């Protein structure tokens, strides 16, 4: 069974670009447009990694992580945070919520794919 990644970002272009890149590596991708959408779509899913934008309408990345980490199932699920925000205090809050890698936008999708492979090995189906 392939590993599942949830992409949470309000940019459809970014989600599609990462979906194409990561699908080539054999990952199953679930896309969500903000934190509220992601919470709904995570129900009943086995998610191996979250890739999450920090600043989104409706529910931002930090608030999403606070909510999703209340679920024991996702308590230790790693997170890659994508953002334009270099603020150190926000980074510290994010680390406490499971953010393992912090990527500033703009970034190279191949670089994100490499970061994903460090955290979650693709399945050899």
N, C-alpha and C positions, 0 to 999 in steps of 0.2 A: 504494500500500500504506500502511495506517495505521501510525502510530508506536506502539511498544509500551512500556508502562510496567509495571514490576513493583512491586506493593504488598507490603511485608513488614511485617506487624504481627500480634500475637497477638490483637487485638480483631477478631472477625468483624464486629461492628457498624461499626467504623471502616472496615474494608476495603470493606464493602458500600456505605457512604455515599460513599466516595471513588470507588468503581467506577461508581456511578450518575452522579455529578457529572462525572467525566472521560470516561466513555463518551459522554455528550452532546456533548462537544467532538470526538468522532471518534477518540479514542485506543483502542487495544486494551489490555486490562488482564489481567495475570497476577497472581493473588493467591497469597500464601504466608503461612503462619501463624508462621514463625520463620526464622532464618537457615539451618538445615539443610534445611528444606523449600524455601526459595528457591534454594539451591545446586542441588538436584535439578531443580527446575523451570526453571532458567536454561539447563540443558544443551540445546544445539541451537537456542536462541532468539536472535533479534536484539533486544536490549533497548536502548531509547533513553534511558531514565531509570529510576532506582531511587528509590522513596519508601519509607523505612525507619524503623521505630521503633527507638529506642535500647535500651530495656529489654524483653527478651523471654525466655521460658524456652527451654532447649535450646541456643540460640546467639543472643547479643545482636547488636545492630546493628553495633558496632565489629568484633567477630569475623567477622561475615558479610562486611563490607566488606574486611577483610584477606584473606579467602579469595577472594572474587569478583574482586578486583583483581589476583590472581596470574594470572588468565586474560587474555592479551593482548587478547582481544576486548572485554573490559569495563574495561580499564585506564583509559580516559579517559571512561567513561560517567558523566554527572553524577548527583548524589545529592541528594535533599531528606531531611533527617533530622527526624523527628517525635519529640518527647520532652517529658517533664516536668522534665528535668534541665538547669538553667542553668549548670552547672559549666564554667568557662572552659578548664580543662586538657583536658577531654573534647572540647570544641569544637575545640581546636587539633589534637588527634589525628584527629578526624573530618575536618577540612579537608584534612589530608594524604592522606586516603583518598578524596578527591573530593567531599566534601560542599560543595555550593555555597550551599544555603539551609538554615537551622536554624530550625525552627518549634516554638515551645512550645505544648503542649496546655493547655487546649482551644483550638481554632482553628476558623475558619469554612471549610467546604469550598470556598467560592467564592474565598477567599484562596489556598488551596492550588492551585486551578485556575489562578489568575493567575500564581502562581510557576512552575507547570508550563509555561505558555505562554512565559514568559521564557527557559526552558531548552530547550524542545522545541516547535517549531511543529507544530500538527496538520497532517496531510497533507490535501491537497485532492483526495481520490479522485474 
